[in-house]
Amino acid sequence: MKIKILTGLSLIGVLFGRAQEITFKLNGGLSGISYESPVGNGSLGLGGGTGLGYTYFLNGRWGIQTGIEAQYNGNTFELDDGRQVTSDEIDDQGSAFEYRASAVSYKEEQHFYSFAVPLLLQYRGSVSSKTGFYIGLGGKVLFPTGQKIKAGAQTLSLSGYYPDLDLEINDLPVHGFGTVNDWEDDTSVSLRTSVLLSMEGGLSFRLRKNLRLYTGVYADYGLTDLQGKGPSSNLVSYSAGGIEATAANGVMSTEGTVKNSNYLSAGIQVKLGFQPGKRDVPEQGEERIVVKETVEVKEQAPVVVKEPKGGAAKRPVFTGTEIAYIEGPLVFGNIDRTDIPEPLTGRLDTIADMLNKEETAQLRITGHTCNVGNESLNKRIGMERAVAVATYLEAQGVSRDRMELLSKGESEPLLPNTSAENREKNRRVSIDVISEE
């Protein structure tokens, strides 16, 4: 058990060191043990939990998610009326007998806490510039605490059958045989570590830079039984000192009452994701053009916007490096794609911050395509890409009045359209900082 816990914590530590997103989670729904029993019926109760997660993104779409989770789980179990449960016992005189217990309206209220270490492969996609979706699939290792049980019955009938004498005793209360009315007792049962199959999915909403809200559903199913090894006791324990001292054992400790006891949890979840030091992660299959400080930029005077008539105004001044960063191509990659690729959001956030500090700078936003498709279609796609970038910047506080939108379609390729790789890079948007006349 300790080795498993240490292994899980070590894995968390390794991935946390490389985490690109930290998430805090709350969930709720049905959560507990899915019983299969020949002598009664078990029902899932309401449960809920919390968790701290870490995600390492392999690229703009795929990531590995782990962390630590805590969950409250509940159940009820009702024994069929009149169902007899037997066990072999020894009485206070040393004689062997068959202990027989049956009940009317027997019910157990059960609950336990659990801790889990997940390991999921997550895929993220975009719906719009601020909305996305996510799907996760993988497994968890579940470490349950002891199951707490409150048992009760309207009538509890206890008897002892002595096979050597062919005699059943059912009316000797001082020796533990007879009937108890309105019986109640509390007990606890140990549970085993379990391996779970886990899945989740839903929508994500970008709240602001480095902060994202996730909503959706989840489901966890145990691949191994939670019932402890070698259950052999009766539903209740034999009390040679008198029937009033009869104690509960619980159905999870009783041989033959539970056939399967798999963990099951499903419901809704809300996660808040924070990306410390968020960087621009390229999408799978996309080689993005990065404009470095050493690009072919001649000594470039700062871009200065003239003061408007009527008084002095703040003058936007960008360095050559800042101009190169703003005006570097924003590659959309996929043909016909007009929504903002997730990997570009980090860079656009930085550009928006720069523009919001220099509020009088004017922009020309131009959409481009490759040479696949006819001219009118490419003109439209180019304009839709320019609009998508303008809309995103506007959502970050940059006034739309500062933007001039154009589409060049396929007419101004960045590279010759002679290969699939070049065509991907030509599907882009360019931003030019222009002076106000």
C-alpha positions as CSV (number, residue, x, y, z in Angstrom):
1,M,0.0,0.0,0.0
2,K,2.8,2.4,1.0
3,I,4.7,1.6,-2.2
4,K,1.7,2.4,-4.3
5,I,1.1,5.7,-2.6
6,L,4.8,6.7,-2.9
7,T,4.8,5.7,-6.6
8,G,1.7,7.9,-7.2
9,L,3.1,10.9,-5.3
10,S,6.4,10.6,-7.2
11,L,4.6,10.7,-10.5
12,I,2.7,13.8,-9.4
13,G,6.0,15.4,-8.4
14,V,7.7,14.8,-11.7
15,L,4.7,16.2,-13.8
16,F,4.1,19.0,-11.4
17,G,7.6,20.2,-12.0
18,R,6.7,20.5,-15.7
19,A,3.1,21.5,-15.2
20,Q,1.7,24.1,-17.7
21,E,-1.7,24.2,-16.0
22,I,-2.8,23.8,-12.4
23,T,-6.4,23.0,-11.9
24,F,-8.7,23.1,-8.8
25,K,-11.8,20.9,-9.2
26,L,-15.1,20.4,-7.5
27,N,-17.5,17.6,-8.5
28,G,-20.8,16.0,-7.4
29,G,-23.1,13.2,-8.4
30,L,-23.7,9.6,-7.6
31,S,-20.7,8.0,-6.0
32,G,-20.1,4.8,-4.1
33,I,-20.1,1.0,-4.6
34,S,-22.0,-0.7,-7.4
35,Y,-23.2,-3.9,-5.7
36,E,-24.2,-7.1,-7.3
37,S,-25.8,-9.3,-4.7
38,P,-28.0,-12.4,-4.7
39,V,-29.6,-11.6,-1.3
40,G,-30.4,-7.9,-1.5
41,N,-30.1,-4.6,-3.3
42,G,-27.5,-1.9,-3.1
43,S,-28.0,1.7,-4.2
44,L,-25.5,4.5,-4.9
45,G,-25.8,7.6,-2.8
46,L,-24.9,11.2,-3.5
47,G,-21.2,12.0,-3.2
48,G,-18.8,14.8,-4.0
49,G,-15.2,15.8,-4.0
50,T,-12.4,18.1,-4.8
51,G,-9.0,17.8,-6.4
52,L,-5.8,19.5,-7.3
53,G,-4.6,18.7,-10.8
54,Y,-1.6,19.3,-13.0
55,T,-1.5,19.2,-16.8
56,Y,1.6,19.0,-18.9
57,F,0.7,19.8,-22.5
58,L,2.5,17.8,-25.2
59,N,1.4,20.3,-27.8
60,G,-1.5,22.6,-28.4
61,R,-4.1,19.8,-28.3
62,W,-2.8,16.9,-26.2
63,G,-1.7,16.9,-22.6
64,I,-1.1,14.5,-19.7
65,Q,-3.1,15.2,-16.5
66,T,-2.5,13.9,-13.0
67,G,-2.9,15.2,-9.4
68,I,-4.6,14.2,-6.2
69,E,-8.3,13.9,-5.5
70,A,-10.5,13.4,-2.5
71,Q,-14.1,12.1,-2.6
72,Y,-17.0,11.4,-0.3
73,N,-19.0,8.2,-1.3
74,G,-22.3,6.9,0.0
75,N,-24.5,3.8,-0.3
76,T,-27.5,2.0,1.1
77,F,-28.0,-1.7,1.1
78,E,-31.3,-3.5,1.8
79,L,-31.4,-7.2,2.6
80,D,-34.3,-9.2,1.2
81,D,-36.9,-9.8,4.0
82,G,-36.6,-13.3,5.5
83,R,-33.3,-14.0,3.8
84,Q,-31.3,-16.3,6.0
85,V,-27.5,-15.8,6.4
86,T,-25.5,-18.6,8.0
87,S,-22.0,-19.1,9.5
88,D,-20.2,-21.8,11.5
89,E,-19.7,-20.8,15.2
90,I,-18.6,-22.1,18.6
91,D,-20.9,-21.6,21.6
92,D,-19.8,-20.8,25.2
93,Q,-19.7,-24.5,25.9
94,G,-17.3,-25.3,23.1
95,S,-19.9,-26.9,20.9
96,A,-20.0,-26.3,17.1
97,F,-23.2,-25.1,15.6
98,E,-24.6,-23.3,12.5
99,Y,-25.5,-19.7,13.4
100,R,-28.6,-18.5,11.5
101,A,-29.6,-14.9,11.1
102,S,-32.6,-13.4,9.2
103,A,-34.2,-10.0,9.3
104,V,-37.2,-7.9,8.4
105,S,-36.5,-4.4,6.9
106,Y,-32.8,-4.8,7.3
107,K,-30.9,-1.8,5.9
108,E,-27.4,-0.4,6.0
109,E,-26.5,3.3,5.5
110,Q,-22.8,3.2,4.3
111,H,-20.2,5.8,3.5
112,F,-16.5,6.1,3.1
113,Y,-13.9,8.6,1.9
114,S,-11.4,7.9,-0.8
115,F,-8.2,9.4,-2.3
116,A,-7.2,8.9,-5.9
117,V,-4.2,9.6,-8.1
118,P,-5.4,10.1,-11.8
119,L,-3.4,9.7,-15.0
120,L,-5.4,10.8,-18.0
121,L,-4.6,11.7,-21.6
122,Q,-6.5,14.9,-22.5
123,Y,-7.4,16.4,-25.8
124,R,-8.5,20.0,-26.2
125,G,-10.1,21.7,-29.2
126,S,-11.5,25.1,-30.1
127,V,-15.1,26.2,-30.6
128,S,-14.4,29.9,-30.8
129,S,-11.7,32.3,-29.7
130,K,-12.8,32.0,-26.0
131,T,-14.6,28.7,-25.9
132,G,-13.2,25.2,-26.3
133,F,-13.9,21.6,-25.5
134,Y,-12.0,18.9,-23.7
135,I,-12.0,15.1,-23.5
136,G,-10.0,13.0,-21.1
137,L,-9.5,9.3,-20.9
138,G,-7.3,7.2,-18.6
139,G,-7.2,5.6,-15.2
140,K,-6.9,6.2,-11.5
141,V,-5.6,4.4,-8.5
142,L,-8.2,4.6,-5.6
143,F,-7.2,4.5,-2.0
144,P,-10.4,4.1,0.1
145,T,-10.7,4.6,3.9
146,G,-12.8,2.1,6.0
147,Q,-16.4,1.9,5.2
148,K,-18.6,3.3,8.0
149,I,-21.9,1.5,8.5
150,K,-25.1,2.2,10.4
151,A,-27.2,-1.0,10.3
152,G,-30.7,-1.5,11.5
153,A,-33.7,-3.9,11.3
154,Q,-37.3,-3.9,12.4
155,T,-36.9,-7.5,13.5
156,L,-33.7,-9.6,13.8
157,S,-34.2,-13.3,14.3
158,L,-31.2,-15.4,15.5
159,S,-31.0,-19.1,16.0
160,G,-28.4,-21.9,16.4
161,Y,-28.6,-25.3,14.7
162,Y,-26.7,-28.2,16.2
163,P,-26.3,-30.9,13.5
164,D,-25.2,-33.5,16.0
165,L,-28.5,-33.2,17.8
166,D,-30.5,-32.1,14.8
167,L,-31.7,-29.3,17.1
168,E,-32.4,-25.6,16.3
169,I,-32.5,-23.3,19.3
170,N,-34.3,-20.0,18.7
171,D,-35.6,-18.9,22.1
172,L,-32.6,-18.7,24.5
173,P,-31.8,-15.0,24.7
174,V,-29.2,-15.2,27.4
175,H,-27.1,-17.4,25.1
176,G,-27.6,-15.2,22.0
177,F,-30.6,-16.9,20.4
178,G,-34.0,-15.3,19.9
179,T,-35.6,-12.2,18.4
180,V,-34.6,-8.5,18.7
181,N,-37.0,-5.7,17.7
182,D,-35.9,-2.3,16.4
183,W,-32.3,-3.4,16.4
184,E,-29.5,-0.9,15.5
185,D,-25.7,-0.9,15.5
186,D,-22.7,0.8,14.0
187,T,-19.6,-0.8,12.6
188,S,-16.8,-0.3,10.0
189,V,-15.3,-2.5,7.3
190,S,-12.0,-2.3,5.5
191,L,-11.9,-1.8,1.7
192,R,-9.2,-2.7,-0.8
193,T,-7.3,-0.4,-3.1
194,S,-8.8,-0.4,-6.6
195,V,-7.9,0.5,-10.2
196,L,-10.4,2.7,-12.0
197,L,-11.2,3.5,-15.6
198,S,-11.8,7.2,-15.8
199,M,-13.2,9.6,-18.4
200,E,-14.3,13.2,-18.6
201,G,-15.4,15.8,-21.1
202,G,-17.1,19.2,-21.5
203,L,-16.6,22.8,-22.4
204,S,-13.9,25.3,-21.4
205,F,-14.2,29.0,-21.2
206,R,-11.3,31.5,-21.3
207,L,-11.9,34.0,-18.5
208,R,-8.7,36.0,-18.9
209,K,-5.1,35.5,-19.6
210,N,-3.8,32.3,-18.0
211,L,-7.2,31.5,-16.4
212,R,-9.8,29.1,-17.8
213,L,-13.1,27.6,-16.5
214,Y,-13.9,24.0,-17.3
215,T,-17.4,22.6,-17.0
216,G,-18.5,19.1,-17.9
217,V,-19.2,15.5,-16.8
218,Y,-17.1,12.7,-15.5
219,A,-17.3,8.9,-14.8
220,D,-15.1,6.5,-12.9
221,Y,-15.6,2.8,-12.8
222,G,-13.7,0.3,-10.7
223,L,-12.0,-2.6,-12.5
224,T,-11.4,-4.5,-9.3
225,D,-13.5,-5.3,-6.2
226,L,-13.5,-3.2,-3.1
227,Q,-14.5,-6.0,-0.9
228,G,-11.8,-7.1,1.5
229,K,-10.1,-10.4,1.2
230,G,-11.7,-13.5,2.7
231,P,-15.1,-12.3,4.1
232,S,-16.4,-15.1,6.3
233,S,-18.5,-13.6,9.1
234,N,-22.2,-13.6,9.4
235,L,-24.4,-10.5,8.9
236,V,-24.2,-10.0,12.7
237,S,-21.8,-11.5,15.2
238,Y,-22.8,-14.3,17.6
239,S,-23.0,-13.1,21.2
240,A,-22.8,-15.9,23.8
241,G,-23.3,-13.3,26.5
242,G,-26.8,-12.4,25.4
243,I,-28.9,-11.4,22.5
244,E,-28.8,-7.7,23.3
245,A,-25.1,-7.6,22.7
246,T,-25.5,-8.7,19.0
247,A,-23.2,-6.5,16.9
248,A,-23.3,-5.7,13.2
249,N,-20.6,-7.0,10.8
250,G,-22.0,-5.5,7.5
251,V,-22.8,-7.1,4.2
252,M,-19.2,-6.3,2.9
253,S,-17.9,-8.7,5.6
254,T,-20.4,-11.4,5.0
255,E,-19.7,-14.3,2.7
256,G,-22.2,-14.8,-0.1
257,T,-24.1,-11.5,0.4
258,V,-22.1,-9.5,-2.2
259,K,-21.0,-11.0,-5.5
260,N,-19.3,-7.9,-7.0
261,S,-18.4,-4.6,-5.4
262,N,-17.0,-2.2,-8.0
263,Y,-16.5,1.5,-7.4
264,L,-18.7,3.8,-9.5
265,S,-18.9,7.5,-9.6
266,A,-20.5,9.8,-12.2
267,G,-21.7,13.4,-12.2
268,I,-20.8,16.9,-13.1
269,Q,-17.6,18.8,-12.4
270,V,-16.3,22.3,-12.5
271,K,-12.6,23.1,-12.8
272,L,-10.6,26.3,-12.6
273,G,-7.4,26.1,-14.6
274,F,-4.4,28.5,-14.1
275,Q,-1.4,28.5,-16.4
276,P,1.6,30.0,-14.7
277,G,4.1,31.5,-17.2
278,K,1.9,30.4,-20.1
279,R,3.8,30.0,-23.3
280,D,2.7,29.6,-26.9
281,V,2.5,25.8,-27.5
282,P,2.3,24.9,-31.2
283,E,-0.4,22.6,-32.4
284,Q,0.4,19.1,-33.4
285,G,1.5,19.0,-37.0
286,E,2.0,22.8,-37.1
287,E,5.4,24.3,-37.5
288,R,4.9,27.9,-36.6
289,I,7.0,30.8,-37.9
290,V,8.7,32.5,-35.0
291,V,10.2,35.9,-35.6
292,K,13.4,36.3,-33.5
293,E,15.2,39.4,-32.6
294,T,17.7,38.7,-35.3
295,V,15.2,38.7,-38.1
296,E,16.0,40.9,-41.0
297,V,14.9,44.1,-39.4
298,K,16.9,47.1,-40.3
299,E,17.6,49.8,-37.8
300,Q,14.1,50.9,-37.3
301,A,13.0,54.1,-35.8
302,P,10.2,53.9,-33.2
303,V,6.8,54.1,-34.6
304,V,5.3,57.4,-33.4
305,V,1.7,58.4,-33.8
306,K,1.3,62.1,-34.4
307,E,-0.6,64.0,-31.7
308,P,-4.2,64.6,-32.6
309,K,-5.4,68.2,-32.8
310,G,-6.7,69.6,-29.7
311,G,-3.9,68.8,-27.3
312,A,-1.1,66.4,-26.3
313,A,-1.8,62.7,-26.2
314,K,0.2,59.7,-25.2
315,R,2.5,58.7,-28.1
316,P,2.8,55.0,-28.8
317,V,6.5,54.1,-29.2
318,F,7.4,50.5,-30.0
319,T,10.9,49.2,-30.3
320,G,12.1,47.2,-33.3
321,T,11.8,44.0,-31.3
322,E,8.2,44.8,-30.3
323,I,7.3,45.6,-33.9
324,A,8.8,42.3,-35.0
325,Y,6.7,40.5,-32.4
326,I,3.5,42.2,-33.3
327,E,3.9,42.0,-37.0
328,G,5.2,38.4,-37.1
329,P,2.7,36.1,-39.0
330,L,-0.1,34.4,-37.1
331,V,-0.2,31.0,-38.8
332,F,-3.7,29.3,-39.0
333,G,-2.2,26.2,-40.6
334,N,-5.2,24.1,-41.5
335,I,-7.0,24.9,-44.8
336,D,-10.3,26.7,-44.5
337,R,-9.7,27.3,-40.8
338,T,-11.0,30.7,-39.7
339,D,-11.2,30.4,-35.9
340,I,-8.2,31.3,-33.6
341,P,-6.0,28.3,-33.1
342,E,-5.5,27.7,-29.4
343,P,-1.7,28.0,-29.6
344,L,-2.0,31.6,-30.9
345,T,-4.0,32.9,-27.9
346,G,-1.0,33.4,-25.7
347,R,0.8,35.5,-28.3
348,L,-2.4,37.5,-29.0
349,D,-2.8,38.2,-25.3
350,T,0.7,39.6,-25.2
351,I,0.0,41.7,-28.3
352,A,-3.2,43.0,-26.8
353,D,-1.3,44.0,-23.6
354,M,1.2,45.9,-25.7
355,L,-1.5,47.7,-27.7
356,N,-3.5,48.6,-24.6
357,K,-0.5,50.4,-23.2
358,E,-0.2,52.4,-26.4
359,E,-3.8,53.2,-27.0
360,T,-3.4,55.5,-30.0
361,A,-1.5,53.0,-32.2
362,Q,-3.5,52.1,-35.3
363,L,-3.5,48.6,-36.9
364,R,-3.9,47.0,-40.3
365,I,-5.0,43.4,-40.0
366,T,-4.7,41.4,-43.2
367,G,-5.9,37.8,-43.8
368,H,-4.1,35.5,-46.2
369,T,-4.6,32.0,-47.7
370,C,-2.6,29.5,-49.8
371,N,-3.4,29.0,-53.5
372,V,-5.9,26.1,-53.0
373,G,-9.4,27.1,-54.0
374,N,-10.7,29.9,-56.2
375,E,-9.9,33.5,-55.8
376,S,-13.3,34.7,-54.4
377,L,-13.3,31.8,-51.8
378,N,-9.8,32.7,-50.7
379,K,-10.7,36.4,-50.4
380,R,-13.6,35.4,-48.1
381,I,-11.5,33.1,-46.0
382,G,-8.8,35.7,-45.6
383,M,-11.3,38.3,-44.4
384,E,-12.8,35.8,-41.9
385,R,-9.4,35.2,-40.5
386,A,-8.7,38.9,-40.1
387,V,-12.1,39.3,-38.4
388,A,-11.3,36.5,-36.0
389,V,-8.1,38.2,-34.9
390,A,-9.8,41.6,-34.7
391,T,-12.6,40.1,-32.6
392,Y,-10.1,38.4,-30.3
393,L,-8.1,41.6,-29.7
394,E,-11.3,43.6,-29.1
395,A,-12.3,41.0,-26.4
396,Q,-9.0,41.8,-24.7
397,G,-9.8,45.6,-24.6
398,V,-8.3,46.8,-28.0
399,S,-10.8,49.2,-29.6
400,R,-12.2,48.1,-33.0
401,D,-12.0,51.7,-34.2
402,R,-8.2,51.3,-34.2
403,M,-8.3,48.4,-36.7
404,E,-8.4,48.4,-40.5
405,L,-9.3,44.9,-41.9
406,L,-8.2,43.6,-45.3
407,S,-8.0,40.4,-47.1
408,K,-5.3,39.6,-49.7
409,G,-6.5,36.0,-50.3
410,E,-3.8,34.1,-52.1
411,S,-2.2,37.1,-53.7
412,E,0.6,37.7,-51.3
413,P,2.1,34.4,-50.2
414,L,4.8,34.4,-47.5
415,L,6.5,31.5,-49.2
416,P,6.0,29.9,-52.6
417,N,3.0,27.5,-52.7
418,T,5.2,24.6,-53.8
419,S,4.8,22.3,-50.8
420,A,2.2,21.4,-48.1
421,E,4.4,22.9,-45.5
422,N,4.7,26.2,-47.3
423,R,1.0,26.3,-47.9
424,E,0.3,25.8,-44.2
425,K,2.5,28.8,-43.4
426,N,0.7,31.0,-46.0
427,R,-2.6,30.5,-44.3
428,R,-2.0,33.3,-41.9
429,V,-2.9,36.8,-40.6
430,S,-0.5,39.7,-40.5
431,I,-0.8,42.7,-38.2
432,D,0.9,46.0,-39.3
433,V,1.3,48.9,-36.9
434,I,0.5,52.1,-38.9
435,S,0.8,55.8,-38.0
436,E,-2.3,57.8,-37.5
437,E,-2.6,60.5,-40.2
